[in-house]
Amino acid sequence: MKRTLRWLPVVLALAGMVATATPVHAAALGENKTLVVTAPSEEGVGIQAFWPTTCQISTASKQLPTLRYVNGVLSWVVYANLGDLWLYSSFGHFCSVGKTKFVNENGFLRVRDENNAVRWSKGDGVGHHTIYQGDGNLVVYRSNNTAIWGAPIPLSNGHRLAIQADGNVVIYNSSWTAIWATGTAH
């Protein structure tokens, strides 16, 4: 039996905090108890997201990621000018949506796919935390705050980090032009 709920606002619990996503067009509970959400994209085409779509972040973070469409792809978006986003390895912090799980684990910042295979990894095995900083840079740090790795981008407060459902993690400039990506879309 398939039930459909029209214009359901999706509320997501994030590390004990609550954020509200854009209202969706329709939500249905499938046979396997999976919540399937269909929402219009920026191009007007309906896209489905399969829950759980989750982001567990540190309470040291200055903002919550926003679930939105970027160029037609459902994404968790973090805006650099709104403050830092923290992911700690020891707490298993991550953001996942669609085919993408962006996680700080075992001293590495990684992108895992829908089968939990590692598609991209940076760090040295002792990375303690990752910060998407207010200056727009994505950096992996040791516990003594020594940088291990940083995304090779020019610094600017207009950047946005998008963890995308297509498997990719991308940093965009203020015009939504990609300036760095993990290259893991599939």
Residue frames as a rotation matrix with the C-alpha (Angstrom) as fourth column:
MET 1
0.578 0.816 0.000 0.00
0.816 -0.578 0.000 0.00
0.000 0.000 -1.000 0.00
LYS 2
-0.579 -0.758 0.300 1.34
0.771 -0.629 -0.102 3.41
0.266 0.173 0.948 -0.95
ARG 3
0.503 0.709 -0.495 0.15
0.817 -0.577 0.002 6.52
-0.284 -0.405 -0.869 0.90
THR 4
-0.316 -0.584 0.747 0.86
0.767 -0.621 -0.161 10.02
0.559 0.522 0.645 -0.40
LEU 5
0.244 0.290 -0.925 1.00
0.790 -0.613 0.016 13.21
-0.563 -0.735 -0.379 1.65
ARG 6
0.350 -0.050 0.936 0.72
0.774 -0.546 -0.319 16.47
0.527 0.836 -0.152 -0.33
TRP 7
0.292 -0.306 0.906 2.81
-0.107 -0.952 -0.287 19.58
0.950 -0.013 -0.311 0.48
LEU 8
0.864 -0.058 -0.499 4.46
0.481 0.387 0.787 18.04
0.148 -0.920 0.363 3.51
PRO 9
0.558 -0.757 0.341 7.18
-0.681 -0.652 -0.333 20.25
0.474 -0.047 -0.879 5.02
VAL 10
0.535 -0.458 -0.710 10.09
0.415 0.874 -0.251 17.98
0.736 -0.160 0.658 5.81
VAL 11
0.713 -0.322 0.623 11.61
-0.670 -0.575 0.470 18.53
0.207 -0.752 -0.626 9.23
LEU 12
0.420 -0.688 -0.592 15.07
0.180 0.703 -0.688 17.10
0.889 0.183 0.419 9.83
ALA 13
0.982 -0.186 0.044 16.68
-0.070 -0.136 0.988 16.48
-0.178 -0.973 -0.147 13.20
LEU 14
0.490 -0.870 0.049 20.34
0.115 0.009 -0.993 17.41
0.864 0.493 0.104 13.09
ALA 15
-0.477 -0.800 -0.365 22.55
0.444 0.139 -0.885 16.59
0.759 -0.584 0.289 16.06
GLY 16
-0.402 0.407 -0.820 19.78
0.895 -0.014 -0.446 17.46
-0.193 -0.913 -0.358 18.47
MET 17
-0.637 0.210 -0.742 18.85
-0.172 -0.977 -0.129 20.61
-0.751 0.045 0.658 16.59
VAL 18
0.099 0.768 0.633 16.00
0.698 0.400 -0.594 21.07
-0.709 0.500 -0.497 14.12
ALA 19
-0.757 -0.234 -0.610 16.10
-0.267 -0.741 0.616 22.60
-0.597 0.629 0.498 10.66
THR 20
0.304 0.911 0.278 13.27
0.109 0.257 -0.960 22.83
-0.946 0.322 -0.021 8.14
ALA 21
-0.751 -0.507 0.422 13.80
0.436 0.099 0.895 22.08
-0.496 0.856 0.147 4.46
THR 22
-0.780 0.475 -0.406 11.86
-0.624 -0.630 0.462 23.60
-0.036 0.614 0.788 1.58
PRO 23
0.061 0.864 0.500 8.29
-0.564 0.443 -0.697 22.28
-0.824 -0.239 0.514 1.44
VAL 24
-0.880 -0.398 0.259 8.08
-0.078 0.658 0.749 19.24
-0.468 0.639 -0.610 -0.80
HIS 25
-0.541 0.680 -0.494 5.57
-0.778 -0.181 0.602 18.47
0.320 0.710 0.627 -3.52
ALA 26
0.623 0.749 -0.224 4.70
-0.607 0.644 0.465 14.97
0.493 -0.154 0.856 -2.34
ALA 27
-0.545 -0.730 0.412 5.88
-0.838 0.454 -0.303 12.32
0.035 -0.510 -0.859 0.09
ALA 28
0.498 0.703 -0.508 4.98
-0.672 0.683 0.286 8.64
0.548 0.199 0.813 -0.05
LEU 29
-0.077 -0.448 0.891 5.60
-0.819 0.537 0.199 5.67
-0.568 -0.715 -0.408 2.21
GLY 30
-0.138 -0.068 -0.988 6.68
-0.852 0.516 0.084 2.74
0.505 0.854 -0.129 0.02
GLU 31
0.690 0.466 -0.554 6.19
-0.243 0.870 0.429 -0.98
0.682 -0.161 0.714 0.64
ASN 32
0.119 -0.749 -0.652 9.56
0.676 0.542 -0.499 -1.28
0.727 -0.381 0.571 2.38
LYS 33
0.676 0.280 -0.682 8.72
0.720 -0.450 0.529 1.59
-0.158 -0.848 -0.506 4.81
THR 34
-0.532 -0.846 0.025 11.10
0.812 -0.502 0.298 3.94
-0.239 0.179 0.954 2.96
LEU 35
0.410 0.615 -0.674 9.99
0.352 -0.788 -0.505 7.55
-0.841 -0.030 -0.540 2.84
VAL 36
-0.392 -0.445 0.805 10.25
0.915 -0.099 0.391 8.79
-0.094 0.890 0.446 -0.74
VAL 37
0.175 0.390 -0.904 10.06
0.328 -0.889 -0.319 12.57
-0.928 -0.241 -0.284 -1.13
THR 38
-0.125 -0.143 0.982 9.44
0.988 -0.103 0.111 14.22
0.085 0.984 0.154 -4.48
ALA 39
0.249 0.137 -0.959 10.14
0.394 -0.919 -0.029 17.93
-0.885 -0.371 -0.283 -4.78
PRO 40
0.937 0.060 0.345 10.36
0.344 -0.340 -0.875 20.33
0.065 0.939 -0.339 -7.71
SER 41
-0.024 -0.993 -0.116 13.91
0.939 -0.062 0.337 21.24
-0.342 -0.101 0.934 -8.70
GLU 42
-0.277 -0.168 -0.946 15.12
0.029 -0.986 0.167 24.66
-0.960 0.019 0.278 -9.81
GLU 43
-0.948 -0.101 -0.302 14.45
-0.297 -0.066 0.953 23.50
-0.116 0.993 0.033 -13.37
GLY 44
-0.161 0.987 -0.029 10.88
-0.981 -0.163 -0.100 22.45
-0.104 0.013 0.995 -12.51
VAL 45
-0.030 0.088 -0.996 11.54
-0.414 0.906 0.092 18.70
0.910 0.415 0.009 -12.74
GLY 46
0.767 0.371 0.523 10.50
-0.623 0.241 0.744 16.47
0.150 -0.897 0.417 -9.84
ILE 47
-0.245 -0.877 -0.415 13.38
-0.460 0.481 -0.746 14.71
0.853 0.008 -0.521 -8.06
GLN 48
0.800 0.539 -0.262 13.04
-0.080 0.530 0.844 11.98
0.594 -0.654 0.468 -5.46
ALA 49
-0.314 -0.842 0.438 15.06
-0.738 -0.074 -0.671 11.75
0.597 -0.534 -0.598 -2.25
PHE 50
0.392 0.387 -0.834 15.10
0.153 0.867 0.474 8.56
0.907 -0.314 0.281 -0.24
TRP 51
0.350 -0.211 0.913 15.29
-0.870 -0.434 0.234 8.97
0.346 -0.876 -0.335 3.52
PRO 52
0.646 -0.048 -0.762 17.22
0.583 -0.613 0.533 8.73
-0.493 -0.788 -0.368 5.70
THR 53
0.256 -0.581 0.772 18.86
0.500 -0.604 -0.620 11.93
0.827 0.545 0.137 4.48
THR 54
0.835 0.047 -0.548 20.87
0.550 -0.067 0.833 12.92
0.002 -0.997 -0.081 7.50
CYS 55
0.142 -0.839 0.524 23.47
0.037 -0.525 -0.850 15.38
0.989 0.141 -0.044 8.70
GLN 56
0.857 0.022 -0.515 25.06
0.507 0.143 0.850 14.76
0.092 -0.989 0.112 12.11
ILE 57
0.176 -0.776 0.605 27.42
0.250 -0.560 -0.790 17.61
0.952 0.290 0.095 12.94
SER 58
-0.545 -0.483 -0.686 29.20
0.788 -0.017 -0.615 19.04
0.285 -0.876 0.390 15.96
THR 59
0.600 0.737 -0.311 27.41
0.800 -0.551 0.238 21.48
0.004 -0.392 -0.920 18.22
ALA 60
-0.173 -0.730 -0.661 30.54
0.475 -0.650 0.594 23.65
-0.863 -0.211 0.459 17.77
SER 61
-0.528 0.038 0.848 29.21
0.837 -0.143 0.528 24.38
0.141 0.989 0.044 14.26
LYS 62
-0.836 0.166 -0.523 27.99
0.032 -0.937 -0.347 27.91
-0.547 -0.307 0.779 13.77
GLN 63
-0.276 0.774 -0.569 25.26
-0.945 -0.326 0.014 26.89
-0.175 0.542 0.822 11.32
LEU 64
0.010 0.373 0.928 23.10
-0.033 0.928 -0.372 24.00
-0.999 -0.027 0.021 10.20
PRO 65
-0.958 -0.264 0.110 23.36
0.081 0.120 0.990 22.69
-0.275 0.957 -0.093 6.63
THR 66
-0.127 0.925 -0.359 20.35
-0.664 -0.348 -0.662 23.46
-0.737 0.154 0.658 4.44
LEU 67
-0.447 0.075 0.892 18.72
0.513 0.838 0.186 20.83
-0.733 0.540 -0.413 2.23
ARG 68
0.339 0.516 -0.787 18.13
-0.396 -0.680 -0.617 22.37
-0.853 0.521 -0.026 -1.20
TYR 69
0.700 -0.074 0.710 18.55
0.623 0.548 -0.558 21.78
-0.348 0.833 0.430 -4.93
VAL 70
0.085 -0.739 -0.668 21.77
-0.366 -0.647 0.669 22.90
-0.927 0.187 -0.325 -6.60
ASN 71
-0.512 -0.228 -0.828 21.63
-0.848 -0.019 0.529 22.73
-0.137 0.973 -0.184 -10.39
GLY 72
0.236 0.774 -0.588 18.83
-0.801 0.498 0.333 20.17
0.550 0.392 0.737 -10.11
VAL 73
-0.179 -0.376 -0.909 20.64
0.206 0.889 -0.409 17.94
0.962 -0.261 -0.082 -7.58
LEU 74
0.868 0.492 0.063 19.38
-0.001 -0.126 0.992 17.54
0.496 -0.862 -0.109 -4.00
SER 75
-0.107 -0.992 -0.062 22.20
0.378 0.017 -0.926 18.71
0.920 -0.123 0.373 -1.72
TRP 76
0.605 0.037 -0.795 23.17
0.764 -0.308 0.567 19.64
-0.224 -0.951 -0.215 1.81
VAL 77
0.260 -0.489 0.832 24.50
0.480 -0.682 -0.551 23.20
0.838 0.543 0.057 1.48
VAL 78
0.377 -0.278 -0.884 26.73
0.837 -0.307 0.453 25.12
-0.397 -0.910 0.117 3.90
TYR 79
0.768 -0.059 0.638 27.38
0.320 -0.827 -0.462 28.83
0.555 0.559 -0.616 3.33
ALA 80
-0.141 -0.949 -0.282 30.91
0.823 0.046 -0.566 29.98
0.550 -0.312 0.775 4.25
ASN 81
-0.608 -0.156 0.779 29.82
-0.056 -0.970 -0.238 33.47
0.792 -0.188 0.581 5.29
LEU 82
0.456 0.842 0.287 27.38
-0.443 -0.065 0.894 32.07
0.772 -0.535 0.343 7.89
GLY 83
0.310 -0.418 0.854 30.09
-0.928 0.060 0.367 30.42
-0.204 -0.907 -0.369 10.02
ASP 84
-0.626 -0.754 -0.201 32.02
-0.774 0.631 0.044 27.20
0.093 0.183 -0.979 10.42
LEU 85
0.710 0.672 -0.208 30.74
-0.634 0.740 0.226 23.63
0.306 -0.028 0.952 10.02
TRP 86
-0.302 -0.836 0.458 32.58
-0.951 0.301 -0.077 21.09
-0.073 -0.459 -0.885 12.20
LEU 87
0.753 0.391 -0.529 32.85
-0.419 0.905 0.072 17.31
0.507 0.168 0.846 11.67
TYR 88
0.060 -0.732 0.679 34.73
-0.973 0.109 0.204 15.33
-0.224 -0.673 -0.705 14.34
SER 89
-0.290 -0.287 -0.913 36.29
-0.584 0.809 -0.069 11.95
0.758 0.513 -0.403 13.54
SER 90
-0.980 -0.198 -0.002 35.88
-0.116 0.581 -0.806 10.60
0.160 -0.789 -0.592 17.09
PHE 91
-0.469 0.876 0.111 32.13
-0.351 -0.070 -0.934 11.23
-0.811 -0.477 0.340 17.00
GLY 92
-0.630 0.167 0.759 31.58
0.633 0.677 0.376 9.90
-0.451 0.717 -0.532 13.48
HIS 93
0.005 0.642 -0.767 30.02
-0.115 -0.761 -0.638 13.14
-0.993 0.092 0.070 12.24
PHE 94
-0.811 -0.208 0.547 28.71
0.476 0.309 0.823 12.98
-0.341 0.928 -0.152 8.68
CYS 95
-0.135 0.816 -0.562 26.24
-0.651 -0.501 -0.570 14.30
-0.747 0.289 0.599 6.13
SER 96
-0.846 -0.109 0.522 24.53
0.263 0.767 0.586 11.90
-0.464 0.633 -0.620 3.74
VAL 97
0.131 0.877 -0.463 22.11
-0.523 -0.336 -0.784 12.36
-0.842 0.345 0.414 0.90
GLY 98
0.773 0.264 -0.577 21.37
-0.634 0.306 -0.710 10.07
-0.011 0.915 0.404 -2.04
LYS 99
0.809 -0.506 -0.298 24.57
0.295 0.789 -0.540 8.38
0.508 0.349 0.787 -3.22
THR 100
-0.037 -0.881 0.472 26.84
-0.024 -0.472 -0.881 10.45
0.999 -0.044 -0.004 -0.97
LYS 101
0.882 0.118 -0.457 28.08
0.457 0.027 0.889 10.14
0.117 -0.993 -0.031 2.60
PHE 102
0.208 -0.783 0.586 30.57
-0.096 -0.613 -0.785 12.87
0.973 0.106 -0.203 3.54
VAL 103
0.951 0.198 -0.239 32.25
0.155 0.363 0.919 11.65
0.269 -0.911 0.314 6.72
ASN 104
0.094 -0.921 0.379 35.22
-0.820 -0.287 -0.495 12.33
0.564 -0.265 -0.782 8.99
GLU 105
0.946 0.269 0.182 36.35
-0.324 0.804 0.498 8.88
-0.012 -0.530 0.848 10.13
ASN 106
0.739 -0.668 0.094 39.54
0.596 0.711 0.373 7.20
-0.316 -0.220 0.923 11.33
GLY 107
-0.018 -0.802 -0.597 41.57
0.295 -0.575 0.763 10.35
-0.955 -0.162 0.247 10.71
PHE 108
-0.876 -0.241 0.418 40.38
0.451 -0.103 0.886 10.82
-0.170 0.965 0.199 7.12
LEU 109
-0.204 0.822 -0.532 37.82
-0.536 -0.548 -0.642 13.03
-0.819 0.154 0.552 5.42
ARG 110
-0.893 -0.141 0.428 36.00
0.179 0.760 0.624 10.70
-0.414 0.634 -0.654 3.03
VAL 111
-0.156 0.872 -0.464 33.25
-0.976 -0.210 -0.065 10.47
-0.154 0.443 0.883 0.47
ARG 112
-0.807 0.027 0.589 31.52
-0.004 0.999 -0.052 7.09
-0.590 -0.044 -0.806 0.60
ASP 113
-0.744 0.563 -0.361 28.98
-0.508 -0.124 0.853 5.91
0.435 0.817 0.378 -1.95
GLU 114
0.179 0.958 0.226 25.61
-0.939 0.098 0.329 4.20
0.293 -0.271 0.917 -1.52
ASN 115
0.691 -0.018 -0.722 27.42
0.032 0.999 0.006 0.84
0.722 -0.028 0.691 -1.07
ASN 116
0.951 -0.309 0.008 29.68
-0.084 -0.232 0.969 2.33
-0.298 -0.922 -0.246 1.64
ALA 117
0.386 -0.854 0.349 32.75
0.922 0.351 -0.163 2.11
0.017 0.385 0.923 -0.65
VAL 118
0.178 -0.430 -0.885 35.31
0.278 -0.841 0.464 4.91
-0.944 -0.329 -0.030 -0.29
ARG 119
0.698 0.125 0.705 35.31
0.716 -0.115 -0.689 7.05
-0.005 0.986 -0.169 -3.46
TRP 120
0.283 -0.600 0.749 37.56
0.051 -0.770 -0.636 9.86
0.958 0.218 -0.187 -2.18
SER 121
0.783 -0.074 -0.618 39.78
0.619 0.193 0.761 10.31
0.063 -0.978 0.197 0.89
LYS 122
0.187 -0.752 0.633 42.12
-0.042 -0.650 -0.759 12.96
0.981 0.115 -0.153 2.33
GLY 123
0.780 -0.021 0.626 44.09
-0.618 -0.188 0.764 12.91
0.101 -0.982 -0.160 5.58
ASP 124
-0.166 -0.937 -0.307 46.85
-0.691 0.332 -0.642 10.92
0.704 0.106 -0.703 7.23
GLY 125
-0.006 0.235 -0.972 45.02
0.360 0.908 0.217 8.64
0.933 -0.348 -0.090 9.65
VAL 126
-0.541 -0.177 -0.822 45.41
0.841 -0.122 -0.527 11.03
-0.007 -0.977 0.215 12.58
GLY 127
-0.702 0.363 0.613 43.03
-0.035 -0.877 0.480 13.75
0.712 0.315 0.628 11.41
HIS 128
-0.890 0.303 -0.341 40.93
0.388 0.109 -0.915 14.83
-0.240 -0.947 -0.215 14.38
HIS 129
0.105 0.950 -0.294 38.34
0.463 -0.308 -0.831 17.16
-0.880 -0.049 -0.472 12.85
THR 130
-0.577 -0.144 0.804 37.32
0.805 -0.267 0.530 18.81
0.139 0.953 0.270 9.61
ILE 131
-0.126 0.536 -0.835 36.07
0.369 -0.756 -0.541 22.38
-0.921 -0.376 -0.103 9.35
TYR 132
-0.042 0.175 0.984 34.35
0.915 -0.388 0.108 24.07
0.401 0.905 -0.144 6.44
GLN 133
-0.514 -0.390 -0.764 35.59
0.768 -0.606 -0.207 27.47
-0.382 -0.693 0.611 7.54
GLY 134
0.445 0.710 -0.545 33.97
0.469 -0.704 -0.534 30.88
-0.763 -0.018 -0.646 7.36
ASP 135
-0.124 -0.562 -0.818 36.64
-0.527 -0.661 0.534 31.90
-0.841 0.497 -0.214 4.80
GLY 136
0.601 0.498 -0.626 35.37
-0.787 0.229 -0.573 29.23
-0.142 0.836 0.530 2.39
ASN 137
-0.305 -0.795 -0.525 38.16
-0.803 0.511 -0.307 26.69
0.512 0.327 -0.794 2.88
LEU 138
0.874 0.475 -0.101 37.63
-0.386 0.805 0.450 23.01
0.295 -0.355 0.887 3.71
VAL 139
-0.094 -0.988 0.123 40.43
-0.760 -0.009 -0.650 21.83
0.643 -0.154 -0.750 6.04
VAL 140
0.733 0.150 -0.663 41.32
0.239 0.856 0.458 18.60
0.637 -0.494 0.592 7.88
TYR 141
0.212 -0.617 0.758 43.10
-0.777 -0.577 -0.252 19.24
0.593 -0.535 -0.602 11.22
ARG 142
-0.392 -0.381 -0.837 45.00
0.375 0.765 -0.524 17.20
0.840 -0.519 -0.157 13.81
SER 143
0.444 0.609 -0.658 43.92
0.826 0.006 0.563 17.50
0.347 -0.793 -0.500 17.46
ASN 144
-0.171 -0.583 -0.794 46.55
0.767 -0.585 0.265 20.24
-0.619 -0.564 0.547 18.00
ASN 145
0.677 0.614 -0.407 44.88
0.186 -0.677 -0.712 22.30
-0.713 0.406 -0.572 15.19
THR 146
-0.489 -0.812 -0.320 47.72
-0.336 -0.163 0.928 21.69
-0.805 0.561 -0.194 12.71
ALA 147
0.480 0.687 -0.546 46.30
-0.757 0.010 -0.653 21.55
-0.443 0.727 0.525 9.19
ILE 148
-0.162 -0.453 0.876 46.81
0.107 0.875 0.472 18.23
-0.981 0.171 -0.093 7.37
TRP 149
-0.671 0.064 0.739 44.95
0.739 0.141 0.659 19.01
-0.062 0.988 -0.142 4.15
GLY 150
-0.232 0.645 -0.728 42.98
-0.018 -0.751 -0.660 21.89
-0.973 -0.141 0.186 2.67
ALA 151
0.485 0.464 0.742 40.96
0.752 0.213 -0.624 22.15
-0.447 0.860 -0.246 -0.53
PRO 152
-0.582 -0.813 0.000 43.04
0.675 -0.483 0.557 24.08
-0.453 0.324 0.831 -3.09
ILE 153
0.283 0.755 0.591 40.73
0.909 -0.407 0.085 27.08
0.305 0.514 -0.802 -3.54
PRO 154
-0.652 -0.394 0.647 41.07
0.196 -0.913 -0.358 30.86
0.732 -0.106 0.673 -3.38
LEU 155
-0.630 0.398 -0.667 39.64
0.750 0.090 -0.655 32.10
-0.200 -0.913 -0.356 -0.08
SER 156
-0.784 0.484 0.388 36.41
-0.229 -0.807 0.545 34.10
0.577 0.338 0.743 -0.14
ASN 157
-0.819 0.520 0.245 33.39
-0.232 0.091 -0.969 34.48
-0.525 -0.850 0.046 2.10
GLY 158
-0.110 0.833 -0.542 31.05
-0.962 -0.226 -0.153 33.88
-0.250 0.505 0.826 -0.84
HIS 159
-0.725 -0.275 -0.632 31.72
-0.515 0.825 0.232 30.14
0.457 0.493 -0.740 -1.14
ARG 160
0.330 0.824 0.461 29.23
-0.935 0.351 0.042 27.33
-0.128 -0.445 0.886 -0.54
LEU 161
-0.854 -0.506 0.124 29.93
-0.498 0.863 0.090 23.66
-0.152 0.015 -0.988 0.19
ALA 162
0.230 0.948 -0.219 27.41
-0.973 0.229 -0.031 21.26
0.020 0.221 0.975 -1.36
ILE 163
-0.778 -0.281 0.562 27.19
-0.331 0.943 0.014 17.58
-0.534 -0.176 -0.827 -0.41
GLN 164
-0.291 0.648 -0.704 25.24
-0.956 -0.232 0.181 16.35
-0.046 0.725 0.687 -3.42
ALA 165
0.376 0.588 0.716 22.95
-0.538 0.768 -0.348 13.34
-0.755 -0.254 0.605 -3.89
ASP 166
0.887 -0.036 -0.461 24.76
-0.419 0.359 -0.834 12.43
0.196 0.933 0.303 -7.14
GLY 167
0.759 -0.612 -0.222 27.87
0.647 0.749 0.145 11.30
0.077 -0.254 0.964 -5.21
ASN 168
-0.061 -0.812 0.580 29.87
0.625 -0.484 -0.612 14.52
0.778 0.325 0.537 -5.50
VAL 169
0.456 0.079 -0.886 31.00
0.752 -0.567 0.337 17.10
-0.476 -0.820 -0.318 -2.93
VAL 170
0.037 -0.317 0.948 31.51
0.842 -0.501 -0.200 20.53
0.539 0.805 0.248 -4.50
ILE 171
-0.216 -0.082 -0.973 32.62
0.605 -0.793 -0.068 24.00
-0.766 -0.604 0.221 -3.41
TYR 172
0.244 0.419 0.875 30.81
0.928 -0.362 -0.086 26.70
0.280 0.833 -0.477 -5.38
ASN 173
-0.903 -0.429 0.004 31.52
0.416 -0.878 -0.235 30.41
0.105 -0.211 0.972 -5.61
SER 174
-0.616 0.682 -0.394 28.83
-0.002 -0.501 -0.865 33.02
-0.788 -0.533 0.310 -4.96
SER 175
-0.280 0.493 -0.824 27.57
-0.940 -0.316 0.131 32.63
-0.196 0.811 0.551 -8.57
TRP 176
0.514 0.436 0.739 27.07
-0.419 0.879 -0.228 28.85
-0.749 -0.192 0.634 -8.08
THR 177
0.616 -0.468 -0.634 30.01
-0.580 0.276 -0.766 28.05
0.533 0.840 -0.102 -10.37
ALA 178
0.953 -0.281 -0.111 31.96
0.295 0.782 0.549 24.98
-0.068 -0.556 0.829 -9.22
ILE 179
0.575 -0.813 0.097 35.52
-0.735 -0.564 -0.376 25.87
0.360 0.145 -0.921 -8.17
TRP 180
-0.666 -0.730 0.150 36.49
-0.735 0.610 -0.294 22.56
0.123 -0.307 -0.944 -6.53
ALA 181
0.537 0.843 -0.029 35.00
-0.825 0.532 0.193 19.06
0.178 -0.080 0.981 -6.39
THR 182
0.010 -0.476 0.880 35.84
-0.555 0.729 0.400 15.56
-0.832 -0.492 -0.257 -5.20
GLY 183
-0.389 -0.133 -0.912 34.97
-0.914 0.179 0.364 14.26
0.115 0.975 -0.192 -8.69
THR 184
-0.945 -0.009 0.327 32.91
-0.130 0.928 -0.349 11.40
-0.301 -0.372 -0.878 -7.26
ALA 185
-0.041 0.970 -0.240 29.59
-0.845 -0.162 -0.510 11.90
-0.533 0.182 0.826 -9.09
HIS 186
-0.976 -0.216 -0.029 28.25
-0.199 0.830 0.521 8.66
-0.089 0.515 -0.853 -10.52
